[in-house]
Amino acid sequence: MPASQENLTPRTPLGATLLPGGLAVRFWAPAAERVYIAFDEQHPEGNDDLELVRDAAGVWGGFFRGVGTGRKYRFYVVGAGGRGFKRDPRARELELYGYPDCDGLTADPDEYPWHDAGWTPPRFTDLIVYQLHVGVFSGSGRGPAKFLDALRRVPYLARLGVTAIQPLPVVEFQGEWSLGYNGTDLFSPEMDYCLDPDDLGPHLEAVNALLAERGADPLKPEQLAGQAAQLKAFVDVCHLYGIAVLFDVVYNHAGGGLDRQSLDYIDLPADPGPHNNAYFSDQGWAGGRVFAFHRPEVRAFLTDNAALFLDEYHADGLRFDEVSVIDRMGGRGFCQEMTAALHERKPSAALIAEYWGEHRWLAVQPPPAGMGFDLGYADGLRDAVRDVLHDVARGGSGPVGVGRLARGLHRPAHLRHAWQAYQCLENHDLVLDMDDHRDPRIASLADASNPRSWYARSRSRVATGVLLTAPGTPMLFMGQEFLEDKLWSDSPGRTDRRIWWDGALGGDRHMADFLRCTTDLIALRRELPALRSDALHVYAPDEDNRVLAYQRDNVVVVLSFKEQILYGYELGLPQPGRWREAFNTDWYDHWPNPWVAGNGGSVRADRPGRHGFAQSAALTIPANGLLVFVN
């Protein structure tokens, strides 16, 4: 007789779920004729004990007594178009070797001993995000770096002061290295980012040393052996060091590289084509297949995947890739369903939409008009800063038009709060080394002839200062914080494109000084509530002097792209009396700069009114400098 239906109900999760006494299996393959489960690489066809039973919804299920953690399994599907093995699309882990011809591994999601019980994620207003690629972030080794390599840099990120990290996608993809946006097995960690249990040695010591620094109990080798455990340890340590984790998920498409054992044509239909692919529509994107958002089972699959990151990996939020494509391909209703479900499940989780539709605000507006995400990508500030840098790089005499910066600072249309605008100057797409070339990194844009020159350093400090004092949620891309000028590559073999950590940590004076500047800017943003508020008043741009100022509650930011120091520059200030000079980018050139141009720590607003205020102060503004004054 077919497999037992003991302990199975319509509420039993799909996939392989460990229950008291055994394993419950549910597998959606609506057009299949028969489905078996194969344990430990055996061939199951004809074995009644391993044959699953179909319900009215096209879900095949069975309960198998005595099956525990770490058991290898696959499904064997008999369909009108043939027969063959299929990996479980919901497998929590895959066999470490042999992909794509590999088994899933049964896993207990509660097995990892978390240490983050006291963790409270940052409020949305307090997010300062750092984007990284796990496979190249550590900057050493011949192959892709591992989760546990990236974990070793968590103390560095904590010292930098960012409150969240955003790794590029970390789920299984075809090949040894990738950006991660071609995922094929969305519930399984990328195995090339994981270590074989026999290779844990020094990594286990490093993890336990980091845990000990936070007073947490050490991990045993068996507790770090699994792939899911290694990714959980990465999140766990981030939380202990005060850093939230925002996972990057891709729900607009899956693949390329969808092999015969993947979820592509899961039920092996006859004459496979765009009309009979259970998980996918007839549309393609980025070399892969677009999900069939009209099918409830597919929407549930993707929503369950998002919930997996929030529940099992303790994620603090999710960044959703190319929501524009989801919307364009008929998935707006799916987004509304998913965001509602995730908000109910974990209200503190930040849901970030990469949405480039005509009406950007629809991503962050609540249903029925909008899709219900919390934050949406914005490019006004990014484009303005890059345009101005492009102009100033031509020299000191040409027109610049800092008024573009004034427009870029303003909140995008129809956003209720400034923090909903997700801002960056660099990201993985912009500065990726591709055949078609991308935009230069900020240091190279500031001075293409010499990205270590004073011009490059000073202009880049102003650009970074704008990002970290402007309204919105700022995101830095790895290396940006210390003046990295090279385009990056996701290939670990491209040693010429690696982040130069040695330079930042002492090998290059200018990189180390720039890192200090960025660290102090982040600390300033965290210190001053005004910089995280909605408040913004932008002064009329002074195009002749390349000066722009903006007020944020009790804070005034003044920047100049003029290549000479401005002495006695009269600026209206909102309140009379002493204004503390809380930040001056000029300090960080050959820090501490013995030739710094500044205001001796403060100015007094006791001069006649200007710029619509009843009083003003006479400022010294450094060449290519940014100042922050606090009342």
MORAJO-V628819 format. One record per backbone hydrogen bond with DSSP energy under -1.0 kcal/mol. NH is the residue of the N-H (numbers start at 1). CO is the residue of the C=O. Records with the same first field share a line. If there is no record, write none. Layout:
BEGIN
NH->CO / CO
END
This chain:
BEGIN
3->51
8->5
12->9
15->26
17->24
19->22
22->19
23->64
24->17
25->62
26->15
27->60
29->58
32->29
33->78
34->78
36->76
37->50
38->74
40->72
42->39
47->44
50->47
51->48
52->35
53->61
55->59
58->55
60->27
61->53
62->25
63->4
64->23
66->21
67->64
70->106
73->104
74->38
75->86
76->36
77->84
78->34
79->82
81->268
82->79
84->77
86->75
87->261
91->88
95->103
101->98
102->100
104->73
105->93
106->71
111->108
114->112
119->116
126->123
127->124
129->474
130->164
131->476
132->166
136->133
137->133
145->135
147->193
150->146
151->147
153->150
154->151
157->153
158->154
159->155
160->156
161->157
163->128
164->128
165->244
166->130
168->132
172->188
184->172
185->172
188->185
190->170
193->190
194->191
199->196
200->197
203->200
204->200
205->201
206->202
207->203
208->204
209->205
210->206
211->207
212->208
213->209
214->211
215->212
216->211
223->220
224->221
230->226
231->227
232->228
233->229
234->230
235->231
236->232
237->233
238->234
239->235
240->236
241->237
242->239
243->238
244->163
246->165
247->317
249->319
254->289
255->183
259->257
262->259
268->265
276->273
281->290
285->288
288->285
289->254
290->283
292->279
293->291
295->292
299->295
300->296
301->297
302->298
303->299
304->300
305->301
306->302
307->303
308->304
309->305
310->306
311->307
312->308
313->308
315->309
316->245
318->350
319->247
320->352
321->249
323->354
324->354
326->322
327->323
328->324
329->325
330->327
331->326
335->331
336->332
337->333
338->334
339->335
340->336
341->337
342->338
343->339
344->340
345->341
346->342
349->346
350->316
352->318
353->375
354->320
355->353
362->359
363->360
365->361
370->366
371->362
372->365
373->363
374->351
375->351
376->420
377->353
378->422
383->379
384->380
385->381
386->382
387->383
388->384
389->385
390->386
391->387
392->388
393->389
394->391
395->392
404->401
406->402
407->403
408->404
409->405
415->412
420->417
421->418
422->376
423->473
431->427
433->488
437->434
439->430
445->441
446->442
447->443
453->450
457->453
458->454
459->455
460->456
461->457
462->458
463->459
464->460
465->461
466->462
467->463
468->464
470->466
473->421
475->423
476->129
478->131
480->477
482->479
483->480
484->479
488->431
494->491
495->493
497->494
501->499
504->500
505->501
506->503
507->502
508->503
512->508
513->509
514->510
515->511
516->512
517->513
518->514
519->515
520->516
521->517
522->518
523->519
524->520
525->521
526->522
527->523
528->524
531->528
532->529
533->530
537->551
539->549
542->547
547->542
548->559
550->557
551->537
552->555
555->552
556->629
557->550
558->627
559->548
560->625
561->546
566->621
569->619
571->617
573->615
577->605
579->603
580->630
581->601
582->580 / 628
583->628
585->626
587->584
588->585
589->586
593->587
596->593
602->599
603->579
605->577
606->604
607->616
613->610
616->607
617->571
619->569
621->566
624->562
627->558
628->583
629->556
630->580
631->554
END
